[in-house]
C-alpha cells in the first residue's frame, strides 16, 4: 500500500485536497472516477507525508458528525456516500484522515461498527456498541440521533462544571500572583527601610520578613520539591490502586464529594438509559457504563454487580449492596425492572441528578465567592497590616 496526495473536483464543483492510501495509482484513479470526481493531480508520497495519524477531536465535532450522519441516513443516502459527504464537511485534519480509513474499510466490506471500533480515540465504546446494535436492528438513523442527544447532554454537563470553576481558579491565580509580588518585592523593600531605622519589630512583622527571606533563599529547592511531589502524585493516581484511593478520597470530601457522586450517578444513569433504549444487551451495557462513569470506585461497584446479574439477580440488588448508589436510585431501578420500564426510570434518574448537579454547581459558585474573599482578606490583608504595624507604632511614638 502507498500514500497519494490528491487534488480533485467533486460533483458539486468543490476542490478537495487530501491523502489516501491505495495499492496503486491506477486503483485510486478508478476510485475517484466511480465517485464522479474530476482528477486535477495525484502524487505518490512517503509514509511520513502530511497524513496526520495523531490528534484529537472535540466532543462538539462528534455531535455535529452524528447529527449530519442522521440527516443523511434519513434521506436514504447509502452509507458509503454518507461517509464521503461527511468527510468533505470535516475541518479537523486528524478526523478527516480517520474518516478516510473508515471509508476505505466500509468499501472493502467491513461493517460500520467494525470500522469505527478501530479508532477508540475518536469513537468511544458506547458509540461503537450503539452503532452495532443499530446495524442489527436496522435503526441506524434513530440510534445516531440518540447518540447525538447523549453526547450533547454529557457535553453540556461537563461545560457547566468547567465554567463554574473558571471564576474561583482565576481569582486564586490572581491572589497567588499578588501574594508572590508582596513576598518577593514589597517585603524586602520594607525590610531595608526597617533595618535603616533600627529598633525591634513587632513579632508578626518579623515572622513575615523571616518567611519572605526563607522563600527567596530556597525558592529553587522549594520549586523542585513541589514539582517532584506533583509528578509523583500524578504517576501514583494513574496506577489502578492509586486511582481508586484518589477517587475514594474525592467522594469523601465535604461539599465536593457529594457533587462528584451526583455527577457520576447522572452519567451512569444517562449512559445506561441510552444503551438499553438502543438495544445493547444488559451485560454489555454494564461494562460500558462502568468504563464511562469517570470514577474508579463506581466503576468497580458496577463491574462487581455485573457478576451477580449474570447469575440471575435483579440489577437493583447488587447495586444496592455496593453502598455507592443512594436508596432512591436502586429503588427506581427495581421499579423499572418490575414494570419493564427500566430505560424510562434510568432516564428519570439521570434527569433528576443532572438537575441536582446544576443546583449544586450554582450553590458551589455562590459558596466559593465569600470563601475566596475571606482568603484574600486574611492573606493579603494580613501581609499589609504586618508591614505597616511598625510605621503605625513609630507614628504613635512621634505623636507622644
SULLIN-V221369 format. One record per residue. N is the residue number from 0. RES is the residue in one letter. PSI is psi as a letter, one per 30 degrees, with the letter a starting at -180 (NA if undefined). D_CENTER is the distance of its C-alpha to the mean C-alpha in Angstrom with 2 decimals. Layout:
n->N res->RES psi->PSI d_center->D_CENTER
n->N res->RES psi->PSI d_center->D_CENTER
This chain:
n->0 res->X psi->k d_center->36.14
n->1 res->X psi->l d_center->35.96
n->2 res->X psi->k d_center->33.68
n->3 res->X psi->k d_center->35.09
n->4 res->X psi->k d_center->34.23
n->5 res->X psi->l d_center->35.29
n->6 res->X psi->j d_center->36.12
n->7 res->X psi->l d_center->37.16
n->8 res->X psi->k d_center->37.95
n->9 res->X psi->a d_center->36.68
n->10 res->X psi->f d_center->38.71
n->11 res->X psi->f d_center->37.58
n->12 res->X psi->g d_center->38.79
n->13 res->X psi->k d_center->35.40
n->14 res->X psi->k d_center->35.23
n->15 res->X psi->k d_center->32.45
n->16 res->X psi->k d_center->31.72
n->17 res->X psi->a d_center->29.76
n->18 res->X psi->k d_center->30.04
n->19 res->X psi->l d_center->31.05
n->20 res->X psi->k d_center->32.21
n->21 res->X psi->l d_center->35.63
n->22 res->X psi->e d_center->38.62
n->23 res->X psi->l d_center->41.02
n->24 res->X psi->e d_center->41.27
n->25 res->X psi->e d_center->43.62
n->26 res->X psi->e d_center->41.11
n->27 res->X psi->e d_center->38.52
n->28 res->X psi->e d_center->41.26
n->29 res->X psi->e d_center->42.07
n->30 res->X psi->e d_center->38.43
n->31 res->X psi->e d_center->38.35
n->32 res->X psi->e d_center->41.77
n->33 res->X psi->e d_center->40.60
n->34 res->X psi->f d_center->37.74
n->35 res->X psi->g d_center->40.41
n->36 res->X psi->l d_center->39.24
n->37 res->X psi->k d_center->41.65
n->38 res->X psi->k d_center->41.10
n->39 res->X psi->e d_center->41.41
n->40 res->X psi->k d_center->40.65
n->41 res->X psi->k d_center->39.34
n->42 res->X psi->k d_center->39.21
n->43 res->X psi->k d_center->38.40
n->44 res->X psi->l d_center->36.08
n->45 res->X psi->l d_center->35.06
n->46 res->X psi->f d_center->31.95
n->47 res->X psi->g d_center->30.55
n->48 res->X psi->a d_center->30.75
n->49 res->X psi->g d_center->28.13
n->50 res->X psi->j d_center->26.25
n->51 res->X psi->j d_center->22.64
n->52 res->X psi->f d_center->21.41
n->53 res->X psi->k d_center->18.27
n->54 res->X psi->a d_center->15.41
n->55 res->X psi->l d_center->12.17
n->56 res->X psi->l d_center->11.71
n->57 res->X psi->l d_center->9.70
n->58 res->X psi->e d_center->9.00
n->59 res->X psi->e d_center->11.96
n->60 res->X psi->e d_center->14.07
n->61 res->X psi->e d_center->13.67
n->62 res->X psi->e d_center->14.66
n->63 res->X psi->e d_center->17.61
n->64 res->X psi->e d_center->18.56
n->65 res->X psi->e d_center->18.78
n->66 res->X psi->e d_center->20.76
n->67 res->X psi->e d_center->23.09
n->68 res->X psi->e d_center->23.57
n->69 res->X psi->e d_center->24.58
n->70 res->X psi->e d_center->27.07
n->71 res->X psi->e d_center->28.60
n->72 res->X psi->e d_center->29.04
n->73 res->X psi->f d_center->30.62
n->74 res->X psi->f d_center->32.98
n->75 res->X psi->g d_center->34.33
n->76 res->X psi->k d_center->33.27
n->77 res->X psi->l d_center->33.15
n->78 res->X psi->e d_center->29.81
n->79 res->X psi->e d_center->30.82
n->80 res->X psi->e d_center->31.70
n->81 res->X psi->e d_center->28.49
n->82 res->X psi->e d_center->26.45
n->83 res->X psi->e d_center->28.79
n->84 res->X psi->e d_center->28.44
n->85 res->X psi->e d_center->24.64
n->86 res->X psi->e d_center->24.66
n->87 res->X psi->f d_center->26.97
n->88 res->X psi->f d_center->24.63
n->89 res->X psi->k d_center->21.61
n->90 res->X psi->e d_center->21.40
n->91 res->X psi->j d_center->18.73
n->92 res->X psi->e d_center->21.11
n->93 res->X psi->e d_center->18.88
n->94 res->X psi->e d_center->18.12
n->95 res->X psi->e d_center->21.86
n->96 res->X psi->e d_center->22.95
n->97 res->X psi->e d_center->20.91
n->98 res->X psi->e d_center->22.69
n->99 res->X psi->e d_center->25.96
n->100 res->X psi->e d_center->25.60
n->101 res->X psi->e d_center->24.67
n->102 res->X psi->e d_center->27.61
n->103 res->X psi->e d_center->29.90
n->104 res->X psi->e d_center->29.03
n->105 res->X psi->e d_center->29.61
n->106 res->X psi->e d_center->32.86
n->107 res->X psi->g d_center->34.00
n->108 res->X psi->f d_center->33.70
n->109 res->X psi->k d_center->30.26
n->110 res->X psi->l d_center->28.66
n->111 res->X psi->e d_center->25.60
n->112 res->X psi->e d_center->23.44
n->113 res->X psi->e d_center->24.88
n->114 res->X psi->e d_center->24.19
n->115 res->X psi->e d_center->20.50
n->116 res->X psi->f d_center->20.12
n->117 res->X psi->f d_center->21.04
n->118 res->X psi->i d_center->17.77
n->119 res->X psi->f d_center->14.98
n->120 res->X psi->f d_center->12.58
n->121 res->X psi->e d_center->13.22
n->122 res->X psi->j d_center->14.20
n->123 res->X psi->l d_center->12.58
n->124 res->X psi->e d_center->15.31
n->125 res->X psi->e d_center->15.26
n->126 res->X psi->e d_center->16.02
n->127 res->X psi->e d_center->18.78
n->128 res->X psi->e d_center->20.28
n->129 res->X psi->e d_center->20.61
n->130 res->X psi->e d_center->22.20
n->131 res->X psi->e d_center->24.46
n->132 res->X psi->e d_center->25.53
n->133 res->X psi->e d_center->26.15
n->134 res->X psi->e d_center->28.35
n->135 res->X psi->e d_center->30.32
n->136 res->X psi->f d_center->30.88
n->137 res->X psi->g d_center->31.37
n->138 res->X psi->h d_center->28.95
n->139 res->X psi->e d_center->26.41
n->140 res->X psi->e d_center->26.28
n->141 res->X psi->e d_center->25.80
n->142 res->X psi->e d_center->22.96
n->143 res->X psi->e d_center->21.18
n->144 res->X psi->e d_center->21.55
n->145 res->X psi->e d_center->20.03
n->146 res->X psi->e d_center->17.05
n->147 res->X psi->e d_center->16.62
n->148 res->X psi->e d_center->17.05
n->149 res->X psi->e d_center->14.57
n->150 res->X psi->e d_center->11.80
n->151 res->X psi->e d_center->13.04
n->152 res->X psi->e d_center->13.06
n->153 res->X psi->e d_center->9.56
n->154 res->X psi->e d_center->8.45
n->155 res->X psi->e d_center->11.22
n->156 res->X psi->e d_center->10.33
n->157 res->X psi->e d_center->6.94
n->158 res->X psi->e d_center->9.17
n->159 res->X psi->e d_center->11.97
n->160 res->X psi->e d_center->10.57
n->161 res->X psi->e d_center->9.48
n->162 res->X psi->e d_center->12.90
n->163 res->X psi->f d_center->14.72
n->164 res->X psi->f d_center->13.96
n->165 res->X psi->e d_center->15.15
n->166 res->X psi->e d_center->18.77
n->167 res->X psi->e d_center->19.20
n->168 res->X psi->e d_center->17.47
n->169 res->X psi->e d_center->19.75
n->170 res->X psi->e d_center->22.75
n->171 res->X psi->e d_center->22.35
n->172 res->X psi->e d_center->22.13
n->173 res->X psi->e d_center->25.21
n->174 res->X psi->e d_center->26.97
n->175 res->X psi->e d_center->26.39
n->176 res->X psi->e d_center->27.84
n->177 res->X psi->e d_center->30.78
n->178 res->X psi->e d_center->31.47
n->179 res->X psi->e d_center->31.42
n->180 res->X psi->e d_center->33.81
n->181 res->X psi->e d_center->36.12
n->182 res->X psi->e d_center->36.13
n->183 res->X psi->f d_center->36.69
n->184 res->X psi->e d_center->38.84
n->185 res->X psi->e d_center->40.45
n->186 res->X psi->e d_center->41.41
n->187 res->X psi->e d_center->43.25
n->188 res->X psi->e d_center->45.17
n->189 res->X psi->e d_center->46.31
n->190 res->X psi->e d_center->47.16
n->191 res->X psi->e d_center->49.57
n->192 res->X psi->e d_center->51.17
n->193 res->X psi->e d_center->51.69
n->194 res->X psi->e d_center->53.17
n->195 res->X psi->f d_center->55.66
n->196 res->X psi->f d_center->56.73
n->197 res->X psi->a d_center->57.15
n->198 res->X psi->l d_center->57.27
n->199 res->X psi->k d_center->55.01
n->200 res->X psi->l d_center->51.55
n->201 res->X psi->k d_center->50.02
n->202 res->X psi->e d_center->48.05
n->203 res->X psi->e d_center->44.73
n->204 res->X psi->e d_center->45.23
n->205 res->X psi->e d_center->46.33
n->206 res->X psi->e d_center->43.31
n->207 res->X psi->e d_center->41.02
n->208 res->X psi->e d_center->42.96
n->209 res->X psi->e d_center->42.86
n->210 res->X psi->e d_center->39.08
n->211 res->X psi->e d_center->38.77
n->212 res->X psi->e d_center->41.17
n->213 res->X psi->e d_center->39.28
n->214 res->X psi->e d_center->35.95
n->215 res->X psi->e d_center->37.65
n->216 res->X psi->f d_center->39.60
n->217 res->X psi->g d_center->36.80
n->218 res->X psi->e d_center->33.74
n->219 res->X psi->e d_center->33.31
n->220 res->X psi->e d_center->33.61
n->221 res->X psi->e d_center->31.30
n->222 res->X psi->e d_center->28.62
n->223 res->X psi->e d_center->29.09
n->224 res->X psi->e d_center->28.89
n->225 res->X psi->e d_center->25.76
n->226 res->X psi->e d_center->24.11
n->227 res->X psi->e d_center->25.28
n->228 res->X psi->e d_center->24.03
n->229 res->X psi->e d_center->20.47
n->230 res->X psi->e d_center->20.56
n->231 res->X psi->e d_center->22.23
n->232 res->X psi->e d_center->19.79
n->233 res->X psi->e d_center->16.76
n->234 res->X psi->e d_center->18.84
n->235 res->X psi->e d_center->19.96
n->236 res->X psi->f d_center->16.65
n->237 res->X psi->f d_center->15.81
n->238 res->X psi->l d_center->19.02
n->239 res->X psi->e d_center->19.19
n->240 res->X psi->e d_center->21.55
n->241 res->X psi->e d_center->19.77
n->242 res->X psi->e d_center->16.36
n->243 res->X psi->e d_center->18.32
n->244 res->X psi->e d_center->20.31
n->245 res->X psi->e d_center->17.44
n->246 res->X psi->e d_center->15.68
n->247 res->X psi->e d_center->19.22
n->248 res->X psi->e d_center->19.85
n->249 res->X psi->e d_center->16.85
n->250 res->X psi->f d_center->18.25
n->251 res->X psi->f d_center->21.63
n->252 res->X psi->k d_center->20.79
n->253 res->X psi->k d_center->22.84
n->254 res->X psi->d d_center->21.17
n->255 res->X psi->e d_center->17.57
n->256 res->X psi->e d_center->18.14
n->257 res->X psi->e d_center->19.13
n->258 res->X psi->e d_center->16.18
n->259 res->X psi->e d_center->13.75
n->260 res->X psi->e d_center->16.18
n->261 res->X psi->e d_center->16.23
n->262 res->X psi->e d_center->12.50
n->263 res->X psi->e d_center->12.77
n->264 res->X psi->e d_center->16.02
n->265 res->X psi->e d_center->14.96
n->266 res->X psi->e d_center->12.28
n->267 res->X psi->e d_center->15.09
n->268 res->X psi->e d_center->17.72
n->269 res->X psi->e d_center->16.07
n->270 res->X psi->e d_center->15.20
n->271 res->X psi->e d_center->18.65
n->272 res->X psi->e d_center->20.44
n->273 res->X psi->e d_center->19.18
n->274 res->X psi->e d_center->20.11
n->275 res->X psi->e d_center->23.48
n->276 res->X psi->f d_center->24.37
n->277 res->X psi->f d_center->23.81
n->278 res->X psi->g d_center->26.25
n->279 res->X psi->k d_center->24.19
n->280 res->X psi->k d_center->26.27
n->281 res->X psi->e d_center->25.43
n->282 res->X psi->e d_center->25.13
n->283 res->X psi->e d_center->22.74
n->284 res->X psi->e d_center->20.72
n->285 res->X psi->e d_center->20.56
n->286 res->X psi->e d_center->19.46
n->287 res->X psi->e d_center->16.50
n->288 res->X psi->e d_center->15.66
n->289 res->X psi->e d_center->15.92
n->290 res->X psi->e d_center->13.48
n->291 res->X psi->g d_center->10.74
n->292 res->X psi->e d_center->11.52
n->293 res->X psi->g d_center->9.12
n->294 res->X psi->k d_center->12.41
n->295 res->X psi->e d_center->15.14
n->296 res->X psi->e d_center->17.94
n->297 res->X psi->e d_center->17.18
n->298 res->X psi->e d_center->16.61
n->299 res->X psi->e d_center->20.03
n->300 res->X psi->e d_center->21.62
n->301 res->X psi->e d_center->20.80
n->302 res->X psi->e d_center->22.00
n->303 res->X psi->e d_center->25.05
n->304 res->X psi->e d_center->25.78
n->305 res->X psi->e d_center->25.66
n->306 res->X psi->e d_center->28.77
n->307 res->X psi->e d_center->30.77
n->308 res->X psi->e d_center->29.79
n->309 res->X psi->f d_center->31.02
n->310 res->X psi->f d_center->34.28
n->311 res->X psi->g d_center->34.69
n->312 res->X psi->l d_center->33.45
n->313 res->X psi->l d_center->31.82
n->314 res->X psi->e d_center->28.02
n->315 res->X psi->e d_center->28.43
n->316 res->X psi->e d_center->30.69
n->317 res->X psi->e d_center->28.62
n->318 res->X psi->e d_center->25.50
n->319 res->X psi->e d_center->27.80
n->320 res->X psi->f d_center->29.20
n->321 res->X psi->f d_center->25.90
n->322 res->X psi->g d_center->26.05
n->323 res->X psi->e d_center->22.30
n->324 res->X psi->k d_center->22.66
n->325 res->X psi->l d_center->24.77
n->326 res->X psi->e d_center->28.16
n->327 res->X psi->e d_center->27.37
n->328 res->X psi->e d_center->24.61
n->329 res->X psi->e d_center->26.88
n->330 res->X psi->e d_center->29.87
n->331 res->X psi->e d_center->28.26
n->332 res->X psi->e d_center->27.18
n->333 res->X psi->e d_center->30.80
n->334 res->X psi->e d_center->32.20
n->335 res->X psi->e d_center->30.06
n->336 res->X psi->e d_center->31.41
n->337 res->X psi->e d_center->34.98
n->338 res->X psi->f d_center->34.98
n->339 res->X psi->g d_center->33.13
n->340 res->X psi->h d_center->30.44
n->341 res->X psi->e d_center->27.50
n->342 res->X psi->e d_center->25.07
n->343 res->X psi->e d_center->26.37
n->344 res->X psi->e d_center->26.10
n->345 res->X psi->e d_center->22.50
n->346 res->X psi->e d_center->21.73
n->347 res->X psi->e d_center->23.61
n->348 res->X psi->e d_center->21.82
n->349 res->X psi->e d_center->18.40
n->350 res->X psi->e d_center->19.95
n->351 res->X psi->e d_center->21.55
n->352 res->X psi->f d_center->18.55
n->353 res->X psi->e d_center->16.45
n->354 res->X psi->e d_center->19.52
n->355 res->X psi->e d_center->19.80
n->356 res->X psi->e d_center->16.28
n->357 res->X psi->e d_center->17.21
n->358 res->X psi->e d_center->20.47
n->359 res->X psi->e d_center->19.12
n->360 res->X psi->e d_center->16.75
n->361 res->X psi->e d_center->19.82
n->362 res->X psi->e d_center->22.04
n->363 res->X psi->e d_center->19.93
n->364 res->X psi->e d_center->20.08
n->365 res->X psi->f d_center->23.84
n->366 res->X psi->e d_center->24.25
n->367 res->X psi->e d_center->22.51
n->368 res->X psi->e d_center->24.71
n->369 res->X psi->e d_center->28.04
n->370 res->X psi->e d_center->26.77
n->371 res->X psi->e d_center->25.79
n->372 res->X psi->e d_center->29.16
n->373 res->X psi->e d_center->30.94
n->374 res->X psi->e d_center->29.30
n->375 res->X psi->e d_center->30.35
n->376 res->X psi->e d_center->33.78
n->377 res->X psi->e d_center->34.37
n->378 res->X psi->d d_center->33.15
n->379 res->X psi->e d_center->34.21
n->380 res->X psi->e d_center->37.08
n->381 res->X psi->e d_center->38.25
n->382 res->X psi->e d_center->38.40
n->383 res->X psi->e d_center->40.37
n->384 res->X psi->e d_center->42.78
n->385 res->X psi->e d_center->43.35
n->386 res->X psi->e d_center->44.19
n->387 res->X psi->f d_center->46.64
n->388 res->X psi->e d_center->48.36
n->389 res->X psi->e d_center->51.00
n->390 res->X psi->e d_center->51.70
n->391 res->X psi->e d_center->52.22
n->392 res->X psi->e d_center->54.59
n->393 res->X psi->e d_center->56.52
n->394 res->X psi->e d_center->56.88
n->395 res->X psi->e d_center->58.22
n->396 res->X psi->e d_center->60.72
n->397 res->X psi->e d_center->61.91
n->398 res->X psi->e d_center->62.40
n->399 res->X psi->NA d_center->64.70
